[in-house]
């Protein structure tokens, strides 16, 4: 079963058409999307670098992770809420774009990893330093892949 008809329908929606035909909607939504990505990246980076032992050593990992959790969740929600209209405006292009599919796969993997394994490891006190480091490396790799493949969409 092909998803192409669904993507054609996505592009023909009122939101997709409005974003595509507007002079300012796409760039404004994309700016918010990228700001949310930067905020998400900052929250991930500060906790993962702490788990790697590369900063904020006086702050317990669990306490730091708890402090940035709402910022991380909010920025992820903002990324999704802005990403949907961006995708709707060029859904057929996305359908044919391997980087789009990579981004979606990495986004699902990174999100699931963040709310399951990373969250548990960051909350554990005391946690195994090796497990924290491994978790941080996987987390950083997954989120980097989301950002990289998202940027790659424009050049494919």
NORNOR-V659417 format. One record per residue. N is the residue number from 1. PSI is psi as a letter, one per 20 degrees, with the letter a starting at -180 (* if undefined). OMEGA is omega as a letter, one per 40 degrees, with the letter a starting at -180 (999 if undefined). D_LAST is the distance of its C-alpha to the last C-alpha in Angstrom with 2 decimals. Layout:
BEGIN
((N PSI OMEGA D_LAST) (N PSI OMEGA D_LAST))
END
This chain:
BEGIN
((1 p a 24.76) (2 q i 21.46) (3 i a 19.98) (4 g i 18.50) (5 h i 21.67) (6 g i 21.50) (7 h i 18.02) (8 g i 19.39) (9 g i 22.34) (10 g a 20.39) (11 h a 18.80) (12 i i 22.31) (13 r i 24.04) (14 g i 25.85) (15 g i 23.74) (16 g i 20.41) (17 g a 22.02) (18 g a 23.66) (19 g a 20.64) (20 h a 18.62) (21 i i 21.70) (22 q i 22.92) (23 h a 22.49) (24 h a 22.83) (25 g a 22.05) (26 g a 18.30) (27 h i 18.62) (28 g i 21.79) (29 g i 20.53) (30 h i 17.46) (31 g i 20.02) (32 g i 22.17) (33 g a 19.37) (34 h i 18.61) (35 g i 22.38) (36 h i 22.88) (37 g i 20.32) (38 g i 22.31) (39 g i 25.53) (40 g i 24.48) (41 h i 23.40) (42 g a 26.78) (43 h i 28.75) (44 g a 27.10) (45 g a 27.47) (46 g i 31.12) (47 g a 32.23) (48 h i 30.31) (49 h i 31.53) (50 g i 34.99) (51 h i 34.79) (52 i a 33.92) (53 k a 37.00) (54 j i 35.22) (55 q i 36.47) (56 l a 38.81) (57 h a 41.13) (58 i a 43.98) (59 p i 42.03) (60 q a 42.08) (61 g a 38.68) (62 g i 39.83) (63 g i 40.98) (64 g i 37.82) (65 g i 35.63) (66 h a 37.93) (67 h a 37.73) (68 i a 33.94) (69 g a 33.51) (70 h i 33.72) (71 g i 31.27) (72 g a 28.78) (73 g i 29.37) (74 g i 29.25) (75 h i 26.00) (76 g i 24.38) (77 g i 25.90) (78 h i 24.64) (79 g a 21.05) (80 g a 21.39) (81 h i 23.31) (82 h i 20.78) (83 h a 17.70) (84 g i 19.22) (85 h i 19.56) (86 g i 16.06) (87 g a 14.81) (88 h a 17.60) (89 h i 16.60) (90 l a 13.33) (91 h a 14.23) (92 g i 13.42) (93 g i 9.74) (94 g a 10.01) (95 g a 12.09) (96 j a 9.72) (97 o i 6.89) (98 h i 8.18) (99 h i 7.35) (100 g a 9.44) (101 h i 12.07) (102 g a 12.24) (103 g a 12.78) (104 g i 15.40) (105 g i 17.05) (106 h i 17.33) (107 g i 18.54) (108 g a 21.19) (109 g a 22.20) (110 g i 22.47) (111 g i 24.38) (112 g i 26.70) (113 g a 27.30) (114 g a 28.09) (115 i a 30.59) (116 e a 32.23) (117 g a 32.49) (118 g a 31.56) (119 g i 33.81) (120 g a 36.71) (121 g a 36.45) (122 h a 36.24) (123 i a 39.23) (124 p i 41.35) (125 p e 44.04) (126 q i 44.82) (127 q i 41.74) (128 p i 41.23) (129 h i 39.62) (130 g i 37.81) (131 g i 36.45) (132 g a 35.40) (133 g i 33.58) (134 g i 31.80) (135 g a 30.84) (136 g a 29.54) (137 g i 27.39) (138 g i 25.85) (139 g i 25.39) (140 g i 23.74) (141 g a 21.41) (142 g a 20.38) (143 h i 19.89) (144 g i 17.99) (145 h i 15.57) (146 g a 15.27) (147 g a 14.57) (148 g a 12.20) (149 h i 9.99) (150 g i 10.42) (151 h a 9.39) (152 h a 6.24) (153 g a 5.39) (154 h a 5.79) (155 i a 3.79) (156 * 999 0.00))
END
